[in-house]
Amino acid sequence: MDIRQFDIPRYLSALPLFQESTPEELVRLATGCRLRRFARGDSVFRVGTPCEEFHVTVLGQVKLFALSPAGQEKVIELVGPGMSFAEALMFTGKPYIINAQALSDTLLLSVDKATVEREIEADPRFAMRMLAGISRRLHGLVHDVQTYTLHSGMQRVISYLLHELPEGANDAAAMALACAGHGQRHAPGGQSITLPVSKATIASRLSLTPEYFSRVLHELEDAGLIRMDKRDIHIPDAARLAEHTWAEPGGRRAAPAGQALPA
């Protein structure tokens, strides 16, 4: 892609945050945007760097993560195409509190804080749209905390696999999860996914050790619920896979001690 020909106003218009913006507003916003390429492994920002913009992943994938004093990495979020990050932090006037790294060749669109503030002053409705976007992100983070603290390791892995189904299969996955919880069946339909990043990265995202994550995948394969070929995973029947989380009393499968990491 030749970024010199990239139509920033048109791209912004497709993002939920800016869908209600006028063409004139989009053009003004575009003047405060910059496109940057990152190779796999490149740092986007580090803890302590001043935060004067928020970012949207156009192509590729970005890993948001924290490091413990001992150097242990905890993946907080994987940000794919069309997803934004650092919106809330941008308004605090404080530096970044986490790290961001490109997991593949990545194209990033960064939106300058001063430009956003000018639009907010010109139209308070723009501020409401930004608040709505930040609220959705917060809701997602709260959901993650609930998942890590209330769900077993097996449930986390199954939920991740079902939610990674190709676009168009999401409704089927949601129905499969709902039906499994009520002892109902949903018509099977084989689907395949490709893990977007390494198993170790996904394990960290799910607050599991890499060893336990791999063990769960092999258990699911031995049970005939998935078929694996390196990073490619085929799910013959989403409903059967969802039902596996309810196979034990209370629908809960406890991870072995020491295998699930704290959220």
C-alpha positions, 0 to 999 in steps of 0.5 A: 500500500502506498500511504501517500495515496491513503485517503485518511478522511474516508478511512476515518468515516468508516470508524465507529468513532467518526461515522457521524462526522461531517465531511468538513470535520473529517478533513479537519481531523485528517490534518492532525493524523499521521500514518506510520509503518512498523515492522514486526517487533518494532516498539510503538511506544513504551511506558513513560513516553508522553501520550499526545495522540491516540492510535488506530490499527489500519493493517497488522496487529499491535500488542499492548502489554505490561512488564513485571519488575522481574521482566514477566510479560502480561499481554493486556490486549491485541489490537487488530485492524479498525481498533483504536487504543490510548484514547482515554489516556490521551486526555489525562496528560500523563505518559503511557502506562503500558507498552505497545509493540507491532506483532506483524508488519503494521500500518498505524494511524495516529490522531493528534490530541490538539486536533481532537480537542479542537473538534470537541470545542467546536461540537460537544456531540463529538465529545459524546461520541468519544465518551461512548467509544471509551465506555465500550472499551472499559466495558470490554476490559471489565468483561475480561477481568470477569472472565479471568477471575470467574472462568476456568482456563478451559472456558477461557480457551474455548471462549477465545476460539469461538470468538475468533471464528471468521466474520459471519460465523459470530452469530453462530458462535454466540448461539452455540454458547447460549444453547450450550448453557441451556442444554440445547443443540445448535446445528453443526457447521465446520469453521476454521480459524488461524491463530493471529499470533503465537500461542504464548502471546494468546496464553498471556492474553488469557492469563494462562501459562503457555504450557497450560494453553497448549495442554488445553488445545491438545485435550480439545483435539483428543476429544475430537472438538478441534483439529490442529495444524500448527496455527490453523484450527478447525472447529467441526461443531461450534455447539459441541465445543461450547457444550464442553464448558458445561460438561462438569457439575456447575459448568466449571473446570478448574485449572491446575494450581499454578497454571492460571496466571493472575489477571 
